[in-house]
Amino acid sequence: MTKKPLVYFLCTGNSCRSQIADGFLQALGGDKYEVKSAGLEAHGLNPRAVQVMKEAGVDISKHTSDVIDPDVLNQADYVITLCGHADEHCPMISNPNVTKWHWGFDDPAKATGTEEEIMDQFRNVRDSIKNRMEQFVRDGK
């Protein structure tokens, strides 16, 4: 059995965007990829992210919010940052074989307004991330 490529999603707090990407890639491409996510800090799993993913049929409620593991970072085949802060402050990757990409998405946790307006922002980000994961699974980039 060949080893599946490891995709490591990084964000600032590993609470929303990286969790959503992790959940979608596991659901859409878990047969092709090993998937992990982490943050520069661990802010805990955002309940709104869990809710919008549940609406999309993906359960991330058992995910944990983790800090970047340097060993995983350097063993990954792909390191993908999902916010500018994580892209700018990502620890040094010493393995030259790691492919690093930045796919920036707005932070839904910073949305303001009514609860429905905030949830709409979470759904918009969720749908954008899902589209990007579908493209990655389809095209490998």
N, C-alpha and C positions, 0 to 999 in steps of 0.2 A: 504494500500500500504506500503510495507516495504521500509526502507531507503536504498538507494544504498550505498555501501562502497565508501568512499572518498579517492581518490588517489591524493597525492600532490607531484608533481615533482619539484625538486630543483636543481638549477645550480648557477653559480657565478652571471651572469648578466641577466638571464631570457630573453635571446635574440635569442638563437639558439636551443641547445639541448633540454632544458625543453619545449620550444615552440613546437618543432617537436614531442616530446613524448606526450605532451598534445593533439596536433592535431590528432595524430594517435590513441591514446586511445579513444578520443571522437568519431572518425570515426568508429573504430573497436569494441569498447566495451561500447559506450555511453549508451546503454540500460542496462548495468550491473553496470557501475561505474559512480560516479560523479568525474569529473576531474578538477584539478586546477594546476597551476604552478606559481613559483615565484623564485626570486633570492636573494642572499645576498645583491645585489645592483640591480637597474633597469637600464640596458644599452640601452633600446629601442629595438624594434623588428628588427632583422637583415633582410634587404631586400632580401638577397640571400636565407635565410631560407624560407621566404615567397615564393620565386620563385621555389625552388626545391619541396616544398610541393604542390604548384599549379601543377607542372609537375606530381605529384603522385595523383592528384585529390582531394587534401585536402586543403581547404581555411583557412589559419590562419591569413589573412590580417587584421582582426578585433580584433585579440588578443592584449592585452596590456602587457607591461613589468612591473611587479610588484615586490615589496620587500616582503620578507617573512612576513606573518601575524602570530604572535604567537598563536592567537586563532585558526586559521585554522590548524596550525601545530599540536596543541594538540587535535583537534577534528578529524583529519584524521585517517583513518584506516590503510593507507599505506603512508609512507614518503619515497620517492625514490630519492636519489641523483644521478646525472648524470655526475658529475665531481668530481675529488679528492678534489679540493679546497672547494666545497660546503659540501662534506662529512666531511672534517676535521673541517670546521667552522660552521656547522649547529648549530643553537641555541639549547639549552637544551630542550628536549621533556620531559615534566613532566607527561604525561599520559602513564602509563605502558602498556596500551592496544594498543598503536600505534606500528605497525610493520615497522621497518626501514631497508631499503635495499640500497646498493650502486651498481649501474650499470654504470660503467665508460665508457665513449665514448670520443674519441679525439675531440678537439675543432676545428670545421671547420673554425671558424673565424680567427684562427691563420695560416691557410693555406697560402702558398706563391706560386708564379709562375705566369703563364699567367692566364687570366680570366677563360679560359676553365679548366686549372688545378685546380684552386680554386673551381670552380663549381663542378668538378669531386669529390673533397674531400667532399663538401657539400652533394653530392648525395650518396657517400659511407656511410657517417655518417647517413644520412636519412634512407638508406636501412637497416643499422644495427639496428637502433632504431625501424624501422617498424617490423623487424623480432622479436625483443625482445617484442614488444607490442603484436604481434600475439601470441607468446608463453604465455605471461601473461594472455591474454583473454582466451586462450585455457586451460591452466593448473592452472591459479590462483596463479602462482608464477614465 
